[in-house]
Amino acid sequence: FNADWAQIYGGGGLKEIREVQASATADDEIVYRGIAKVWEAFTVGTAASIWGDIPYSQAGPDNPTPVFDDQLAVYDALQVLLDGAIADLQSGIVQTGVGAADLVFGGDATLWTETAYTLKARYYLHTAEARGVPAYQGALAAAQLGISLPENNFTAYHSQTQGEQNGWWQFYNLSGFGPDVVAGQFLADLMVARNDPRLAEYFALSEPGPYGGLSPDGSESAAGVSQLQGTRATPDFRQPLITWQENQMILAEANFVLSGAGAAQPFVDALRASVLLPSVPVTSLNTVMEEKYIALFQNIEVFNDYKRTCYPPITPFPNPSFGGVVPGRVFYAESERNVNPNTPSVAQQLGTNGFRNDNDPAPCP
């Protein structure tokens, strides 16, 4: 995981995000600074969701041996950071430096503010298994101010220009391993059973068809196996990262837990209506999580949702190193272990709650 770890902390990651913040402060570009704070929260929060305890409070280019902060403390710090980002974005100070330099929203402070609130809601949910009702209350309050329309989604910037193409397109067409990653059988069969209109967006037709997938044990759908070559598999498709769809399902989940199925129903209905699917009754939390699982195809949040809700149902590969359950995290980068004595050893990582992070105390069955 050396390359992934380096992208969090090195060039293009936390180091340069902090340089942008310092430059924006010096130039009184307060909205620009707020945007950079959202990027920091998105980057560091993603790292915390994967690795758990990570360097943050002492992380920087001049400190090769930072301590590893507790995962929940990192999430708390990011909530404060996002509050500061929102204050910057709502400062009302006239800006000159953002504009075209912002490839996501063109410097639109309102859209960045909505994104910051949805990100706050996401991170509250990340702590809900450990913290319960207060986390759901925080998620609900933040999501109520989150991304308000599908066209306001936070998406990666991609184009037809070499090096700017969508990462999934690059993997399939340039890596030499593209056909090795195919549709999962559970998702493909689920969407076929629902007659889900997004099938053609996500997958290519299979043989004999129409759509199918491969399971971890090697078995296939009766329809065969689809490649990830649907209509979104184009060089300039802007990959959705933080979205209205996610925000709606955060509202649904938080309302379900706090107030019951009836309170969740309008948000499930809204998501389904957006893809021309009829209403279905919310009978359990799985109703909510099924909609989110499909809507967030190719988004890492599906892994975080699984750890919290155990949806979708997964039969783990019986690896004794992970206690026979789905691993809840990944190993720290070898490059970090080589230079930072504060990095937990592999034995410590495997022995921590069954290779799980603090926000995920209970493994899924």
SESE-566076 format. One record per residue (C-alpha): residue number from 1; residue in three letters; x, y, z. Coordinates in Angstrom, 1 decimal. Example, Ala and Ser with C-alpha at 12.3 -4.5 7.8 and 13.67 -1.06 7.14 Angstrom:
BEGIN
<site resi="1" resn="ala" east="12.3" north="-4.5" up="7.8"/>
<site resi="2" resn="ser" east="13.7" north="-1.1" up="7.1"/>
// end
This chain:
BEGIN
<site resi="1" resn="phe" east="0.0" north="0.0" up="0.0"/>
<site resi="2" resn="asn" east="3.0" north="2.3" up="-0.4"/>
<site resi="3" resn="ala" east="1.6" north="4.2" up="-3.4"/>
<site resi="4" resn="asp" east="-1.8" north="4.7" up="-1.8"/>
<site resi="5" resn="trp" east="-0.3" north="5.9" up="1.5"/>
<site resi="6" resn="ala" east="2.0" north="8.3" up="-0.4"/>
<site resi="7" resn="gln" east="-1.0" north="9.9" up="-2.2"/>
<site resi="8" resn="ile" east="-2.6" north="10.8" up="1.1"/>
<site resi="9" resn="tyr" east="0.5" north="12.5" up="2.6"/>
<site resi="10" resn="gly" east="2.8" north="13.5" up="-0.3"/>
<site resi="11" resn="gly" east="2.5" north="15.5" up="-3.5"/>
<site resi="12" resn="gly" east="-1.1" north="16.1" up="-4.4"/>
<site resi="13" resn="gly" east="-2.1" north="15.1" up="-0.9"/>
<site resi="14" resn="leu" east="-2.0" north="16.6" up="2.6"/>
<site resi="15" resn="lys" east="1.4" north="18.4" up="2.0"/>
<site resi="16" resn="glu" east="0.2" north="20.4" up="-1.0"/>
<site resi="17" resn="ile" east="-3.3" north="20.9" up="0.4"/>
<site resi="18" resn="arg" east="-1.8" north="22.6" up="3.4"/>
<site resi="19" resn="glu" east="0.4" north="24.7" up="1.1"/>
<site resi="20" resn="val" east="-2.7" north="25.9" up="-0.7"/>
<site resi="21" resn="gln" east="-4.4" north="26.8" up="2.6"/>
<site resi="22" resn="ala" east="-1.3" north="28.8" up="3.7"/>
<site resi="23" resn="ser" east="-1.1" north="30.6" up="0.3"/>
<site resi="24" resn="ala" east="-4.8" north="31.4" up="0.3"/>
<site resi="25" resn="thr" east="-4.6" north="32.8" up="3.8"/>
<site resi="26" resn="ala" east="-1.7" north="35.0" up="2.9"/>
<site resi="27" resn="asp" east="-3.6" north="36.3" up="-0.2"/>
<site resi="28" resn="asp" east="-6.9" north="36.7" up="1.8"/>
<site resi="29" resn="glu" east="-8.5" north="34.2" up="-0.5"/>
<site resi="30" resn="ile" east="-10.8" north="32.8" up="2.2"/>
<site resi="31" resn="val" east="-13.2" north="30.8" up="-0.1"/>
<site resi="32" resn="tyr" east="-10.1" north="29.2" up="-1.7"/>
<site resi="33" resn="arg" east="-8.9" north="28.3" up="1.8"/>
<site resi="34" resn="gly" east="-12.3" north="26.8" up="2.6"/>
<site resi="35" resn="ile" east="-12.2" north="24.7" up="-0.5"/>
<site resi="36" resn="ala" east="-8.8" north="23.4" up="0.4"/>
<site resi="37" resn="lys" east="-10.1" north="22.5" up="3.9"/>
<site resi="38" resn="val" east="-12.8" north="20.4" up="2.3"/>
<site resi="39" resn="trp" east="-10.2" north="18.6" up="0.2"/>
<site resi="40" resn="glu" east="-8.1" north="17.9" up="3.4"/>
<site resi="41" resn="ala" east="-11.1" north="16.5" up="5.2"/>
<site resi="42" resn="phe" east="-12.0" north="14.3" up="2.2"/>
<site resi="43" resn="thr" east="-8.5" north="13.0" up="1.8"/>
<site resi="44" resn="val" east="-7.7" north="12.4" up="5.5"/>
<site resi="45" resn="gly" east="-11.1" north="11.0" up="6.3"/>
<site resi="46" resn="thr" east="-10.8" north="8.5" up="3.5"/>
<site resi="47" resn="ala" east="-7.5" north="7.4" up="4.9"/>
<site resi="48" resn="ala" east="-8.9" north="7.1" up="8.4"/>
<site resi="49" resn="ser" east="-11.8" north="5.0" up="7.1"/>
<site resi="50" resn="ile" east="-9.3" north="2.5" up="5.5"/>
<site resi="51" resn="trp" east="-6.4" north="2.4" up="8.0"/>
<site resi="52" resn="gly" east="-8.1" north="3.5" up="11.3"/>
<site resi="53" resn="asp" east="-5.4" north="5.2" up="13.4"/>
<site resi="54" resn="ile" east="-3.3" north="7.4" up="11.2"/>
<site resi="55" resn="pro" east="-0.7" north="10.2" up="11.5"/>
<site resi="56" resn="tyr" east="-2.6" north="13.5" up="11.4"/>
<site resi="57" resn="ser" east="-2.0" north="15.9" up="14.3"/>
<site resi="58" resn="gln" east="1.8" north="15.7" up="13.8"/>
<site resi="59" resn="ala" east="1.8" north="14.8" up="10.1"/>
<site resi="60" resn="gly" east="4.0" north="17.0" up="7.9"/>
<site resi="61" resn="pro" east="6.9" north="17.0" up="5.5"/>
<site resi="62" resn="asp" east="9.4" north="17.9" up="8.3"/>
<site resi="63" resn="asn" east="8.4" north="15.1" up="10.7"/>
<site resi="64" resn="pro" east="9.3" north="11.6" up="9.5"/>
<site resi="65" resn="thr" east="8.1" north="10.0" up="12.8"/>
<site resi="66" resn="pro" east="4.6" north="11.4" up="13.6"/>
<site resi="67" resn="val" east="2.4" north="9.6" up="16.1"/>
<site resi="68" resn="phe" east="-0.6" north="7.7" up="15.0"/>
<site resi="69" resn="asp" east="-3.8" north="9.5" up="16.2"/>
<site resi="70" resn="asp" east="-6.8" north="7.4" up="17.3"/>
<site resi="71" resn="gln" east="-9.2" north="7.0" up="14.4"/>
<site resi="72" resn="leu" east="-12.2" north="8.5" up="16.3"/>
<site resi="73" resn="ala" east="-10.0" north="11.5" up="17.3"/>
<site resi="74" resn="val" east="-9.2" north="12.0" up="13.6"/>
<site resi="75" resn="tyr" east="-12.9" north="12.0" up="12.8"/>
<site resi="76" resn="asp" east="-13.5" north="14.6" up="15.6"/>
<site resi="77" resn="ala" east="-10.8" north="16.8" up="14.3"/>
<site resi="78" resn="leu" east="-12.2" north="16.6" up="10.7"/>
<site resi="79" resn="gln" east="-15.6" north="17.8" up="12.0"/>
<site resi="80" resn="val" east="-13.9" north="20.9" up="13.4"/>
<site resi="81" resn="leu" east="-12.0" north="21.3" up="10.2"/>
<site resi="82" resn="leu" east="-15.2" north="21.1" up="8.1"/>
<site resi="83" resn="asp" east="-16.9" north="23.6" up="10.4"/>
<site resi="84" resn="gly" east="-14.0" north="26.0" up="9.7"/>
<site resi="85" resn="ala" east="-14.3" north="25.2" up="5.9"/>
<site resi="86" resn="ile" east="-18.0" north="26.1" up="6.0"/>
<site resi="87" resn="ala" east="-17.2" north="29.4" up="7.9"/>
<site resi="88" resn="asp" east="-14.7" north="30.3" up="5.2"/>
<site resi="89" resn="leu" east="-17.0" north="29.4" up="2.4"/>
<site resi="90" resn="gln" east="-19.8" north="31.5" up="3.9"/>
<site resi="91" resn="ser" east="-17.5" north="34.4" up="4.7"/>
<site resi="92" resn="gly" east="-18.9" north="36.6" up="1.9"/>
<site resi="93" resn="ile" east="-15.5" north="37.9" up="1.1"/>
<site resi="94" resn="val" east="-15.2" north="38.7" up="-2.7"/>
<site resi="95" resn="gln" east="-12.7" north="36.3" up="-4.3"/>
<site resi="96" resn="thr" east="-10.5" north="36.6" up="-7.3"/>
<site resi="97" resn="gly" east="-8.3" north="33.5" up="-7.3"/>
<site resi="98" resn="val" east="-10.6" north="30.5" up="-7.5"/>
<site resi="99" resn="gly" east="-12.7" north="30.4" up="-10.6"/>
<site resi="100" resn="ala" east="-11.3" north="28.2" up="-13.3"/>
<site resi="101" resn="ala" east="-8.6" north="26.8" up="-10.9"/>
<site resi="102" resn="asp" east="-11.4" north="24.9" up="-9.2"/>
<site resi="103" resn="leu" east="-12.1" north="21.9" up="-11.6"/>
<site resi="104" resn="val" east="-15.0" north="20.7" up="-9.5"/>
<site resi="105" resn="phe" east="-17.4" north="23.6" up="-9.0"/>
<site resi="106" resn="gly" east="-15.6" north="26.6" up="-10.5"/>
<site resi="107" resn="gly" east="-15.3" north="28.4" up="-7.2"/>
<site resi="108" resn="asp" east="-19.0" north="28.1" up="-6.3"/>
<site resi="109" resn="ala" east="-19.0" north="28.5" up="-2.5"/>
<site resi="110" resn="thr" east="-22.6" north="27.4" up="-2.2"/>
<site resi="111" resn="leu" east="-21.9" north="24.0" up="-3.8"/>
<site resi="112" resn="trp" east="-18.7" north="23.5" up="-1.8"/>
<site resi="113" resn="thr" east="-20.7" north="24.3" up="1.4"/>
<site resi="114" resn="glu" east="-23.3" north="21.6" up="0.5"/>
<site resi="115" resn="thr" east="-20.4" north="19.1" up="-0.1"/>
<site resi="116" resn="ala" east="-18.9" north="20.0" up="3.2"/>
<site resi="117" resn="tyr" east="-22.1" north="19.2" up="5.0"/>
<site resi="118" resn="thr" east="-22.6" north="15.9" up="3.2"/>
<site resi="119" resn="leu" east="-19.0" north="15.0" up="4.1"/>
<site resi="120" resn="lys" east="-19.7" north="15.9" up="7.8"/>
<site resi="121" resn="ala" east="-22.8" north="13.6" up="7.6"/>
<site resi="122" resn="arg" east="-20.7" north="10.8" up="6.1"/>
<site resi="123" resn="tyr" east="-18.1" north="11.0" up="8.9"/>
<site resi="124" resn="tyr" east="-20.8" north="11.0" up="11.6"/>
<site resi="125" resn="leu" east="-22.1" north="7.7" up="10.1"/>
<site resi="126" resn="his" east="-18.5" north="6.3" up="10.1"/>
<site resi="127" resn="thr" east="-18.7" north="6.6" up="13.9"/>
<site resi="128" resn="ala" east="-22.2" north="5.4" up="14.4"/>
<site resi="129" resn="glu" east="-21.4" north="1.7" up="15.2"/>
<site resi="130" resn="ala" east="-19.2" north="2.9" up="18.1"/>
<site resi="131" resn="arg" east="-21.1" north="6.0" up="19.2"/>
<site resi="132" resn="gly" east="-24.8" north="5.2" up="18.4"/>
<site resi="133" resn="val" east="-27.6" north="7.7" up="18.6"/>
<site resi="134" resn="pro" east="-25.4" north="10.9" up="18.9"/>
<site resi="135" resn="ala" east="-23.7" north="10.0" up="15.7"/>
<site resi="136" resn="tyr" east="-26.9" north="9.5" up="13.9"/>
<site resi="137" resn="gln" east="-28.2" north="12.8" up="15.2"/>
<site resi="138" resn="gly" east="-25.1" north="14.5" up="13.9"/>
<site resi="139" resn="ala" east="-25.5" north="12.8" up="10.5"/>
<site resi="140" resn="leu" east="-29.1" north="13.9" up="10.2"/>
<site resi="141" resn="ala" east="-28.4" north="17.5" up="11.1"/>
<site resi="142" resn="ala" east="-25.5" north="17.8" up="8.6"/>
<site resi="143" resn="ala" east="-27.3" north="15.9" up="5.8"/>
<site resi="144" resn="gln" east="-30.2" north="18.3" up="6.0"/>
<site resi="145" resn="leu" east="-27.9" north="21.0" up="4.8"/>
<site resi="146" resn="gly" east="-26.0" north="18.7" up="2.4"/>
<site resi="147" resn="ile" east="-26.0" north="18.2" up="-1.4"/>
<site resi="148" resn="ser" east="-29.5" north="19.3" up="-2.5"/>
<site resi="149" resn="leu" east="-29.7" north="18.3" up="-6.1"/>
<site resi="150" resn="pro" east="-28.1" north="15.5" up="-8.3"/>
<site resi="151" resn="glu" east="-26.6" north="18.2" up="-10.5"/>
<site resi="152" resn="asn" east="-24.7" north="19.5" up="-7.5"/>
<site resi="153" resn="asn" east="-22.7" north="16.3" up="-7.0"/>
<site resi="154" resn="phe" east="-19.0" north="16.4" up="-6.2"/>
<site resi="155" resn="thr" east="-17.3" north="14.5" up="-9.0"/>
<site resi="156" resn="ala" east="-13.7" north="13.9" up="-10.1"/>
<site resi="157" resn="tyr" east="-12.5" north="15.9" up="-13.0"/>
<site resi="158" resn="his" east="-11.9" north="13.8" up="-16.2"/>
<site resi="159" resn="ser" east="-11.5" north="14.6" up="-19.8"/>
<site resi="160" resn="gln" east="-10.3" north="13.1" up="-23.1"/>
<site resi="161" resn="thr" east="-6.8" north="14.5" up="-22.5"/>
<site resi="162" resn="gln" east="-4.1" north="11.9" up="-21.9"/>
<site resi="163" resn="gly" east="-3.6" north="11.5" up="-18.2"/>
<site resi="164" resn="glu" east="-6.9" north="13.1" up="-17.3"/>
<site resi="165" resn="gln" east="-9.1" north="10.2" up="-18.3"/>
<site resi="166" resn="asn" east="-11.4" north="8.4" up="-15.9"/>
<site resi="167" resn="gly" east="-9.4" north="6.0" up="-13.7"/>
<site resi="168" resn="trp" east="-11.7" north="3.0" up="-14.4"/>
<site resi="169" resn="trp" east="-11.3" north="3.7" up="-18.2"/>
<site resi="170" resn="gln" east="-7.5" north="3.9" up="-17.8"/>
<site resi="171" resn="phe" east="-7.4" north="0.7" up="-15.9"/>
<site resi="172" resn="tyr" east="-9.5" north="-1.2" up="-18.4"/>
<site resi="173" resn="asn" east="-7.8" north="0.2" up="-21.5"/>
<site resi="174" resn="leu" east="-4.3" north="1.0" up="-20.5"/>
<site resi="175" resn="ser" east="-3.2" north="-1.3" up="-17.7"/>
<site resi="176" resn="gly" east="-3.3" north="-4.6" up="-19.5"/>
<site resi="177" resn="phe" east="-5.5" north="-6.0" up="-16.7"/>
<site resi="178" resn="gly" east="-8.8" north="-4.4" up="-17.5"/>
<site resi="179" resn="pro" east="-10.8" north="-7.5" up="-18.3"/>
<site resi="180" resn="asp" east="-9.7" north="-9.1" up="-14.9"/>
<site resi="181" resn="val" east="-12.1" north="-6.8" up="-13.0"/>
<site resi="182" resn="val" east="-15.7" north="-7.8" up="-13.8"/>
<site resi="183" resn="ala" east="-19.2" north="-7.4" up="-12.4"/>
<site resi="184" resn="gly" east="-19.9" north="-9.0" up="-9.1"/>
<site resi="185" resn="gln" east="-22.6" north="-11.7" up="-9.3"/>
<site resi="186" resn="phe" east="-24.5" north="-10.5" up="-6.3"/>
<site resi="187" resn="leu" east="-24.9" north="-6.9" up="-7.6"/>
<site resi="188" resn="ala" east="-25.5" north="-7.9" up="-11.2"/>
<site resi="189" resn="asp" east="-28.2" north="-10.5" up="-10.3"/>
<site resi="190" resn="leu" east="-29.8" north="-8.1" up="-7.8"/>
<site resi="191" resn="met" east="-30.1" north="-5.4" up="-10.4"/>
<site resi="192" resn="val" east="-31.5" north="-7.8" up="-13.0"/>
<site resi="193" resn="ala" east="-34.1" north="-9.0" up="-10.5"/>
<site resi="194" resn="arg" east="-35.1" north="-5.4" up="-9.9"/>
<site resi="195" resn="asn" east="-35.1" north="-4.6" up="-13.6"/>
<site resi="196" resn="asp" east="-32.8" north="-1.7" up="-12.6"/>
<site resi="197" resn="pro" east="-32.4" north="0.8" up="-15.4"/>
<site resi="198" resn="arg" east="-28.8" north="1.5" up="-14.3"/>
<site resi="199" resn="leu" east="-27.6" north="-1.9" up="-15.6"/>
<site resi="200" resn="ala" east="-26.6" north="-0.5" up="-19.0"/>
<site resi="201" resn="glu" east="-24.8" north="2.4" up="-17.2"/>
<site resi="202" resn="tyr" east="-22.7" north="0.1" up="-15.1"/>
<site resi="203" resn="phe" east="-22.1" north="-3.1" up="-17.2"/>
<site resi="204" resn="ala" east="-21.6" north="-4.4" up="-20.7"/>
<site resi="205" resn="leu" east="-23.9" north="-7.1" up="-22.0"/>
<site resi="206" resn="ser" east="-22.8" north="-10.6" up="-21.0"/>
<site resi="207" resn="glu" east="-23.0" north="-13.9" up="-22.9"/>
<site resi="208" resn="pro" east="-25.6" north="-15.4" up="-23.1"/>
<site resi="209" resn="gly" east="-26.9" north="-12.3" up="-21.4"/>
<site resi="210" resn="pro" east="-28.2" north="-9.9" up="-20.7"/>
<site resi="211" resn="tyr" east="-26.2" north="-9.1" up="-17.5"/>
<site resi="212" resn="gly" east="-24.4" north="-11.2" up="-15.0"/>
<site resi="213" resn="gly" east="-21.4" north="-11.4" up="-12.7"/>
<site resi="214" resn="leu" east="-18.7" north="-13.5" up="-11.1"/>
<site resi="215" resn="ser" east="-18.7" north="-14.6" up="-7.4"/>
<site resi="216" resn="pro" east="-15.6" north="-14.8" up="-5.2"/>
<site resi="217" resn="asp" east="-15.8" north="-18.6" up="-5.3"/>
<site resi="218" resn="gly" east="-15.6" north="-18.6" up="-9.1"/>
<site resi="219" resn="ser" east="-19.3" north="-19.3" up="-9.8"/>
<site resi="220" resn="glu" east="-21.1" north="-17.2" up="-12.5"/>
<site resi="221" resn="ser" east="-24.5" north="-15.9" up="-13.1"/>
<site resi="222" resn="ala" east="-26.6" north="-18.0" up="-15.4"/>
<site resi="223" resn="ala" east="-26.4" north="-15.0" up="-17.8"/>
<site resi="224" resn="gly" east="-22.6" north="-15.1" up="-17.8"/>
<site resi="225" resn="val" east="-20.3" north="-12.4" up="-16.7"/>
<site resi="226" resn="ser" east="-20.4" north="-8.7" up="-17.6"/>
<site resi="227" resn="gln" east="-17.4" north="-6.4" up="-18.1"/>
<site resi="228" resn="leu" east="-17.4" north="-3.0" up="-16.4"/>
<site resi="229" resn="gln" east="-18.0" north="-1.4" up="-19.8"/>
<site resi="230" resn="gly" east="-21.4" north="0.3" up="-19.4"/>
<site resi="231" resn="thr" east="-22.2" north="3.8" up="-20.7"/>
<site resi="232" resn="arg" east="-20.2" north="5.4" up="-17.9"/>
<site resi="233" resn="ala" east="-17.0" north="3.7" up="-19.1"/>
<site resi="234" resn="thr" east="-15.8" north="6.7" up="-21.1"/>
<site resi="235" resn="pro" east="-12.6" north="8.7" up="-20.7"/>
<site resi="236" resn="asp" east="-14.4" north="11.9" up="-19.7"/>
<site resi="237" resn="phe" east="-17.0" north="10.3" up="-17.3"/>
<site resi="238" resn="arg" east="-16.7" north="12.3" up="-14.1"/>
<site resi="239" resn="gln" east="-16.6" north="9.7" up="-11.3"/>
<site resi="240" resn="pro" east="-19.1" north="10.6" up="-8.5"/>
<site resi="241" resn="leu" east="-17.4" north="10.9" up="-5.1"/>
<site resi="242" resn="ile" east="-19.8" north="12.8" up="-2.8"/>
<site resi="243" resn="thr" east="-23.4" north="12.9" up="-4.1"/>
<site resi="244" resn="trp" east="-27.0" north="13.8" up="-3.6"/>
<site resi="245" resn="gln" east="-27.7" north="10.1" up="-3.8"/>
<site resi="246" resn="glu" east="-25.5" north="9.4" up="-0.8"/>
<site resi="247" resn="asn" east="-27.0" north="12.4" up="1.0"/>
<site resi="248" resn="gln" east="-30.5" north="11.0" up="0.5"/>
<site resi="249" resn="met" east="-29.5" north="7.7" up="1.9"/>
<site resi="250" resn="ile" east="-27.8" north="9.2" up="4.9"/>
<site resi="251" resn="leu" east="-31.0" north="11.0" up="5.6"/>
<site resi="252" resn="ala" east="-32.9" north="7.7" up="5.1"/>
<site resi="253" resn="glu" east="-30.6" north="5.7" up="7.4"/>
<site resi="254" resn="ala" east="-30.5" north="8.3" up="10.2"/>
<site resi="255" resn="asn" east="-34.2" north="8.8" up="10.1"/>
<site resi="256" resn="phe" east="-34.8" north="5.1" up="10.1"/>
<site resi="257" resn="val" east="-32.6" north="4.6" up="13.2"/>
<site resi="258" resn="leu" east="-34.0" north="7.7" up="15.0"/>
<site resi="259" resn="ser" east="-37.6" north="7.7" up="14.0"/>
<site resi="260" resn="gly" east="-38.5" north="4.5" up="12.2"/>
<site resi="261" resn="ala" east="-39.3" north="3.3" up="8.7"/>
<site resi="262" resn="gly" east="-41.9" north="6.0" up="7.9"/>
<site resi="263" resn="ala" east="-39.4" north="8.7" up="8.4"/>
<site resi="264" resn="ala" east="-37.0" north="7.0" up="6.0"/>
<site resi="265" resn="gln" east="-39.5" north="6.4" up="3.2"/>
<site resi="266" resn="pro" east="-39.5" north="9.8" up="1.5"/>
<site resi="267" resn="phe" east="-35.8" north="9.7" up="0.9"/>
<site resi="268" resn="val" east="-35.8" north="6.1" up="-0.5"/>
<site resi="269" resn="asp" east="-38.7" north="7.2" up="-2.7"/>
<site resi="270" resn="ala" east="-36.8" north="10.2" up="-3.9"/>
<site resi="271" resn="leu" east="-33.7" north="8.2" up="-4.9"/>
<site resi="272" resn="arg" east="-35.7" north="5.5" up="-6.7"/>
<site resi="273" resn="ala" east="-37.8" north="8.2" up="-8.5"/>
<site resi="274" resn="ser" east="-34.6" north="9.8" up="-9.7"/>
<site resi="275" resn="val" east="-33.8" north="6.6" up="-11.7"/>
<site resi="276" resn="leu" east="-37.5" north="6.0" up="-12.7"/>
<site resi="277" resn="leu" east="-38.1" north="3.2" up="-10.3"/>
<site resi="278" resn="pro" east="-41.4" north="2.9" up="-8.4"/>
<site resi="279" resn="ser" east="-41.7" north="3.3" up="-4.6"/>
<site resi="280" resn="val" east="-41.1" north="0.2" up="-2.4"/>
<site resi="281" resn="pro" east="-42.0" north="0.1" up="1.3"/>
<site resi="282" resn="val" east="-39.1" north="0.5" up="3.7"/>
<site resi="283" resn="thr" east="-39.4" north="-2.7" up="5.8"/>
<site resi="284" resn="ser" east="-35.9" north="-2.8" up="7.3"/>
<site resi="285" resn="leu" east="-32.6" north="-1.0" up="7.3"/>
<site resi="286" resn="asn" east="-31.6" north="-3.3" up="4.4"/>
<site resi="287" resn="thr" east="-34.2" north="-1.6" up="2.2"/>
<site resi="288" resn="val" east="-32.2" north="1.6" up="2.6"/>
<site resi="289" resn="met" east="-28.8" north="0.0" up="2.3"/>
<site resi="290" resn="glu" east="-29.8" north="-1.9" up="-0.9"/>
<site resi="291" resn="glu" east="-30.6" north="1.4" up="-2.6"/>
<site resi="292" resn="lys" east="-27.4" north="3.0" up="-1.4"/>
<site resi="293" resn="tyr" east="-25.3" north="0.0" up="-2.4"/>
<site resi="294" resn="ile" east="-26.5" north="0.2" up="-6.0"/>
<site resi="295" resn="ala" east="-26.4" north="4.0" up="-6.2"/>
<site resi="296" resn="leu" east="-22.8" north="4.2" up="-4.9"/>
<site resi="297" resn="phe" east="-21.4" north="1.7" up="-7.4"/>
<site resi="298" resn="gln" east="-17.6" north="2.0" up="-7.6"/>
<site resi="299" resn="asn" east="-17.6" north="4.2" up="-4.5"/>
<site resi="300" resn="ile" east="-15.5" north="3.2" up="-1.4"/>
<site resi="301" resn="glu" east="-18.3" north="4.2" up="0.9"/>
<site resi="302" resn="val" east="-20.0" north="0.9" up="0.1"/>
<site resi="303" resn="phe" east="-17.2" north="-0.8" up="2.1"/>
<site resi="304" resn="asn" east="-17.7" north="1.6" up="5.0"/>
<site resi="305" resn="asp" east="-21.4" north="1.0" up="4.9"/>
<site resi="306" resn="tyr" east="-20.9" north="-2.8" up="4.9"/>
<site resi="307" resn="lys" east="-18.7" north="-2.6" up="8.0"/>
<site resi="308" resn="arg" east="-21.5" north="-0.7" up="9.8"/>
<site resi="309" resn="thr" east="-24.6" north="-2.4" up="8.5"/>
<site resi="310" resn="cys" east="-23.4" north="-5.8" up="7.2"/>
<site resi="311" resn="tyr" east="-25.1" north="-5.2" up="3.9"/>
<site resi="312" resn="pro" east="-24.6" north="-6.6" up="1.3"/>
<site resi="313" resn="pro" east="-24.5" north="-10.2" up="2.8"/>
<site resi="314" resn="ile" east="-21.0" north="-11.5" up="2.1"/>
<site resi="315" resn="thr" east="-19.7" north="-15.1" up="2.6"/>
<site resi="316" resn="pro" east="-16.1" north="-14.4" up="3.6"/>
<site resi="317" resn="phe" east="-13.1" north="-16.5" up="2.4"/>
<site resi="318" resn="pro" east="-12.2" north="-18.5" up="5.5"/>
<site resi="319" resn="asn" east="-8.8" north="-17.0" up="6.1"/>
<site resi="320" resn="pro" east="-7.6" north="-17.7" up="9.7"/>
<site resi="321" resn="ser" east="-5.4" north="-14.6" up="9.7"/>
<site resi="322" resn="phe" east="-8.6" north="-12.5" up="9.8"/>
<site resi="323" resn="gly" east="-10.6" north="-14.7" up="12.0"/>
<site resi="324" resn="gly" east="-12.7" north="-16.1" up="9.2"/>
<site resi="325" resn="val" east="-14.5" north="-12.7" up="8.6"/>
<site resi="326" resn="val" east="-14.2" north="-10.0" up="6.1"/>
<site resi="327" resn="pro" east="-11.2" north="-7.8" up="7.0"/>
<site resi="328" resn="gly" east="-12.2" north="-4.4" up="8.3"/>
<site resi="329" resn="arg" east="-9.2" north="-2.5" up="7.1"/>
<site resi="330" resn="val" east="-5.9" north="-2.8" up="5.2"/>
<site resi="331" resn="phe" east="-2.3" north="-3.0" up="6.3"/>
<site resi="332" resn="tyr" east="-0.1" north="0.1" up="6.8"/>
<site resi="333" resn="ala" east="2.3" north="0.9" up="4.1"/>
<site resi="334" resn="glu" east="5.6" north="-0.8" up="4.3"/>
<site resi="335" resn="ser" east="7.3" north="2.5" up="3.5"/>
<site resi="336" resn="glu" east="5.9" north="4.0" up="6.7"/>
<site resi="337" resn="arg" east="6.9" north="1.0" up="8.8"/>
<site resi="338" resn="asn" east="10.4" north="1.3" up="7.5"/>
<site resi="339" resn="val" east="10.9" north="4.9" up="8.7"/>
<site resi="340" resn="asn" east="8.4" north="5.5" up="11.5"/>
<site resi="341" resn="pro" east="8.8" north="3.5" up="14.7"/>
<site resi="342" resn="asn" east="5.4" north="4.6" up="15.8"/>
<site resi="343" resn="thr" east="3.8" north="2.5" up="13.1"/>
<site resi="344" resn="pro" east="2.0" north="-0.6" up="14.6"/>
<site resi="345" resn="ser" east="3.6" north="-3.8" up="13.5"/>
<site resi="346" resn="val" east="1.8" north="-6.4" up="11.4"/>
<site resi="347" resn="ala" east="1.2" north="-8.5" up="14.5"/>
<site resi="348" resn="gln" east="-0.3" north="-5.5" up="16.3"/>
<site resi="349" resn="gln" east="-2.5" north="-4.7" up="13.3"/>
<site resi="350" resn="leu" east="-3.8" north="-8.3" up="13.1"/>
<site resi="351" resn="gly" east="-4.4" north="-8.4" up="16.8"/>
<site resi="352" resn="thr" east="-6.3" north="-5.2" up="17.1"/>
<site resi="353" resn="asn" east="-10.0" north="-6.2" up="17.4"/>
<site resi="354" resn="gly" east="-9.6" north="-8.9" up="14.8"/>
<site resi="355" resn="phe" east="-8.0" north="-6.6" up="12.2"/>
<site resi="356" resn="arg" east="-10.7" north="-4.0" up="12.6"/>
<site resi="357" resn="asn" east="-10.7" north="-0.3" up="13.3"/>
<site resi="358" resn="asp" east="-12.1" north="1.5" up="16.4"/>
<site resi="359" resn="asn" east="-15.2" north="2.6" up="14.5"/>
<site resi="360" resn="asp" east="-16.0" north="-1.0" up="13.6"/>
<site resi="361" resn="pro" east="-16.1" north="-3.0" up="16.9"/>
<site resi="362" resn="ala" east="-18.3" north="-5.9" up="15.7"/>
<site resi="363" resn="pro" east="-17.4" north="-8.0" up="12.6"/>
<site resi="364" resn="cys" east="-20.2" north="-8.9" up="10.3"/>
<site resi="365" resn="pro" east="-21.4" north="-12.6" up="10.5"/>
// end
